Amino acid sequence: MGAVGNALLAIMARPLGVVDSLRWPLLAYVAILLSLIAAARKASTHRFYRFNLNGHVLPVLGEKPVTALTRADCRDLMTACRAKGLKPASMRGVNRTLSAVLSQAVEDALLPANPAFRMGKHLRTGDEIPAEIQPLTREEAHALVEKAEGLFPEYAALFLCALRTGMRLGEILALQWGDLDFKSRCIHVQRNRVAGNLTTTKNKQRRRIDMSAQLSAALRRMRAVRKRAALKAGAAMTSWVFLTPDGHPIDGDNLRHRVFYRLLERAELRRIRFHDLRHTFASLLIQQGESWPTCRSS
């Protein structure tokens, strides 16, 4: 049982009347969780969670018992957010926050599964204008990687991987060393990471992708550095390929906002989506006269 579960057990040890009065509502669970976040996470993370929970989640779901929360409750929350006029980006933030709370509830054995997971189709308002596809030119792609090597060296191989394989961000973040075949120079795409949760790839299809010599060399170097660091620390090397500088799994939203957009600005490139790196790969491939069957499925 996790830290929140232990705190709840402490509450359960109180006189029966106190426990009954709580009825295990989400608001009580959130109060404990927020106190733990305040002590262990950055202030900005605490503010983000508190804003979404107090402003949107708890007014709708706060009185419901954590153990009784369902997919329908999560849909009701998204409907309420849409009725208040929240934009899709804000709705994603609310859902991301709720999903993080309920993932912790799963860890604490209060729920069998996270009902807020993969709510994508419920986060759309129906009147959004599709984002314009903006692939980089060959020269811009080179400039992006070159600037990353100087500004964010720990993430340079990740951006190179996106540009040389056309993989989605979640697929890149879910890569394990066992997925890389350096002898055959290929990558086996087998899973996806969404909002910190591992899941299947889009359409549940696994696939094999060729690995360029440049990407293979970059990943080999990164693996060698990782092995030396693990050996020095007397610990086993983690199976995940891409990690934060302090060795944690990478959060996709943090990567976009704290690294990718800053990188584009410093490289003096127009602001594009990370997903446009996938379209860049397809565009450059087509310019070479080759085909990419998967480029039709974004």
C-alpha positions in Angstrom: 0.0 0.0 0.0 1.3 3.5 -0.9 1.8 6.6 1.3 -1.8 7.8 0.8 -3.1 4.4 1.7 -1.0 4.4 4.9 -2.4 7.9 5.8 -5.9 6.6 5.2 -5.3 3.6 7.5 -4.3 6.1 10.2 -7.7 7.8 9.7 -9.4 4.4 9.9 -7.8 3.9 13.3 -9.8 6.8 14.7 -13.1 6.3 16.5 -15.8 4.8 14.3 -17.9 8.0 14.2 -15.1 9.9 12.6 -14.6 7.3 9.9 -18.4 7.1 9.2 -18.5 10.9 8.9 -15.9 10.8 6.2 -17.6 8.0 4.1 -14.3 7.9 2.2 -15.2 10.8 -0.2 -12.8 11.8 -2.9 -12.3 15.1 -1.2 -10.8 13.5 1.9 -8.4 11.4 -0.2 -7.4 14.4 -2.2 -6.6 16.4 0.9 -4.1 13.8 2.0 -2.7 13.5 -1.5 -2.2 17.2 -1.9 -0.3 17.4 1.4 2.0 14.6 0.2 2.5 16.4 -3.1 3.3 19.6 -1.3 6.0 17.9 0.7 7.6 15.8 -2.1 7.0 17.6 -5.5 7.8 21.0 -6.9 5.6 24.0 -5.9 4.4 24.3 -9.6 3.2 20.7 -9.6 1.3 21.3 -6.4 -0.3 24.4 -7.7 -1.3 22.7 -10.9 -3.0 19.8 -9.1 -4.6 22.0 -6.5 -6.0 24.4 -9.1 -7.6 21.5 -11.2 -8.8 19.6 -8.2 -10.4 22.4 -6.2 -11.6 24.3 -9.3 -13.0 21.5 -11.3 -12.8 18.0 -10.0 -14.0 18.2 -6.4 -17.1 20.4 -7.1 -18.4 17.6 -9.3 -17.0 14.4 -7.7 -15.8 15.5 -4.3 -18.6 13.8 -2.3 -18.4 10.5 -4.1 -16.5 7.6 -2.4 -13.2 6.9 -4.0 -14.0 3.2 -4.2 -17.2 3.9 -6.1 -15.8 6.2 -8.8 -16.6 4.9 -12.3 -16.0 5.7 -16.0 -19.4 7.4 -16.1 -18.4 9.7 -13.3 -15.3 10.8 -15.2 -17.4 11.4 -18.3 -19.8 13.5 -16.2 -16.8 15.6 -15.1 -15.7 16.2 -18.7 -19.3 17.2 -19.6 -19.4 19.7 -16.7 -16.0 21.1 -17.8 -17.3 21.5 -21.4 -20.4 23.2 -20.1 -18.3 25.7 -18.3 -16.6 26.6 -21.5 -13.2 25.0 -20.8 -11.0 24.6 -23.8 -9.7 21.2 -24.8 -6.2 21.9 -23.4 -7.7 22.9 -20.0 -9.9 19.8 -20.1 -6.9 17.6 -20.7 -5.2 19.2 -17.7 -8.2 18.4 -15.5 -8.3 14.8 -16.8 -4.6 14.4 -16.3 -4.9 15.5 -12.7 -7.8 13.2 -12.0 -6.0 10.3 -13.7 -3.0 10.9 -11.5 -5.1 10.9 -8.3 -6.9 7.7 -9.4 -3.7 6.0 -10.4 -2.6 6.5 -6.8 -5.9 5.1 -5.6 -5.2 2.0 -7.7 -1.8 1.7 -6.1 -3.4 2.0 -2.7 -5.8 -0.8 -3.6 -8.9 1.4 -3.4 -9.7 0.9 -7.1 -9.1 -2.1 -9.4 -8.3 0.1 -12.4 -8.1 3.8 -13.3 -11.5 4.9 -14.7 -10.0 8.3 -15.9 -7.4 6.6 -18.2 -7.6 7.2 -21.9 -10.5 9.7 -22.0 -9.3 11.3 -25.2 -12.5 11.3 -27.2 -14.4 12.9 -24.2 -12.0 15.8 -24.1 -13.0 17.3 -27.5 -15.5 20.1 -27.8 -16.4 19.2 -31.4 -15.7 22.6 -32.9 -11.9 22.6 -32.7 -10.0 23.4 -35.9 -7.6 20.6 -36.8 -4.0 21.7 -36.1 -2.0 22.6 -39.2 0.7 20.0 -40.1 4.1 21.8 -40.1 6.9 19.5 -40.9 10.5 20.8 -40.6 12.8 21.1 -43.6 15.9 18.9 -43.7 18.0 22.0 -42.7 15.6 22.8 -39.8 15.7 19.2 -38.5 19.5 19.3 -38.5 19.5 22.6 -36.7 17.1 21.2 -34.1 19.3 18.2 -33.2 22.4 20.3 -33.3 20.9 22.8 -30.8 19.6 20.0 -28.6 23.1 18.5 -28.4 24.4 21.8 -26.9 21.4 23.0 -24.9 19.7 19.7 -23.8 22.3 17.0 -24.4 20.4 14.5 -22.3 17.4 14.7 -24.7 19.3 15.0 -28.0 19.0 11.3 -28.8 15.2 11.5 -28.1 14.7 14.2 -30.7 16.9 12.4 -33.1 14.8 9.2 -32.6 11.6 11.2 -33.4 13.1 12.6 -36.5 14.7 9.4 -37.8 11.9 6.9 -37.0 8.6 8.9 -37.1 7.6 7.3 -33.8 5.0 9.0 -31.6 6.1 10.6 -28.4 4.4 8.1 -26.2 6.1 5.2 -28.1 9.5 6.8 -27.7 9.0 7.4 -23.9 8.0 3.7 -23.6 11.1 2.3 -25.3 13.1 -0.2 -23.4 16.7 -1.3 -24.3 15.3 -4.8 -25.1 13.3 -3.2 -27.9 16.5 -2.1 -29.7 18.3 -4.5 -32.0 21.6 -2.9 -32.8 22.8 -5.9 -34.8 19.9 -5.7 -37.3 19.6 -1.9 -36.7 15.9 -1.9 -36.0 13.5 -0.9 -33.2 10.5 -3.0 -32.1 7.7 -0.7 -31.1 5.6 -2.6 -28.6 4.0 -0.2 -26.1 3.0 3.4 -25.5 3.2 5.8 -22.5 0.3 8.1 -22.0 0.0 10.4 -18.9 2.5 8.2 -17.1 0.6 5.0 -17.8 1.9 2.2 -20.1 -0.6 1.0 -22.7 -0.7 -0.5 -26.1 0.4 1.3 -29.3 -2.2 3.1 -31.4 -4.6 0.5 -33.0 -2.8 -2.1 -30.8 -0.4 -2.8 -33.6 3.3 -3.6 -32.9 5.7 -2.8 -35.6 9.4 -2.9 -36.6 11.2 0.3 -37.6 14.6 0.6 -39.2 17.2 2.5 -37.2 19.6 4.8 -39.1 23.3 4.6 -38.5 23.3 8.0 -36.9 20.6 7.1 -34.4 22.1 3.7 -33.7 25.5 5.3 -32.9 23.8 7.9 -30.6 21.8 5.3 -28.7 24.9 3.0 -28.4 26.8 5.9 -26.8 23.9 6.7 -24.5 23.7 3.1 -23.4 27.5 2.9 -22.7 27.3 6.1 -20.5 24.3 4.6 -18.7 26.1 1.3 -18.1 29.2 3.0 -16.7 27.0 5.1 -14.4 25.2 2.0 -13.1 28.4 0.1 -12.6 29.9 3.0 -10.7 26.8 3.2 -8.5 26.7 -0.6 -8.0 23.2 -0.7 -9.3 21.4 -2.4 -12.2 20.9 -0.3 -15.3 17.2 0.7 -15.8 15.4 -0.9 -18.7 14.0 2.4 -20.0 15.9 4.1 -22.8 14.9 7.7 -22.3 14.9 9.2 -18.8 15.1 12.6 -17.2 18.6 13.8 -16.1 17.9 12.5 -12.6 16.9 9.1 -13.9 13.0 9.2 -13.8 10.6 8.4 -16.6 9.9 11.4 -18.8 6.5 13.2 -18.6 5.4 14.0 -22.1 3.8 17.4 -21.2 6.9 18.5 -19.2 9.1 17.5 -22.2 7.0 19.6 -24.6 6.7 22.7 -22.4 10.1 22.7 -20.6 12.3 21.3 -23.3 10.9 21.1 -26.8 9.3 24.6 -27.0 12.4 26.2 -25.4 14.6 24.3 -27.9 12.6 25.5 -30.9 12.9 29.1 -29.6 16.7 28.8 -29.0 17.1 27.2 -32.4 15.1 30.1 -33.9 12.6 27.7 -35.4 8.9 28.3 -35.7 6.7 26.8 -32.9 5.4 23.4 -34.0 3.9 20.5 -32.2 6.1 17.6 -31.1 3.9 15.4 -33.3 5.1 17.4 -36.3 8.5 15.7 -35.9 6.6 12.5 -37.0 5.3 14.4 -40.1 8.8 15.7 -40.7 10.1 12.1 -41.0 7.3 11.3 -43.4 7.9 14.4 -45.5 11.7 13.8 -45.8 11.1 10.2 -46.7 8.7 11.1 -49.4 11.1 13.7 -50.8 13.6 10.9 -51.2 11.1 9.0 -53.3 10.3 6.4 -50.7 7.0 5.5 -49.2 5.9 5.4 -45.6 2.6 3.4 -45.2 2.1 4.6 -41.6 2.3 8.3 -42.5 -1.4 8.2 -43.3 -2.3 7.3 -39.7 -1.2 10.2 -37.4 
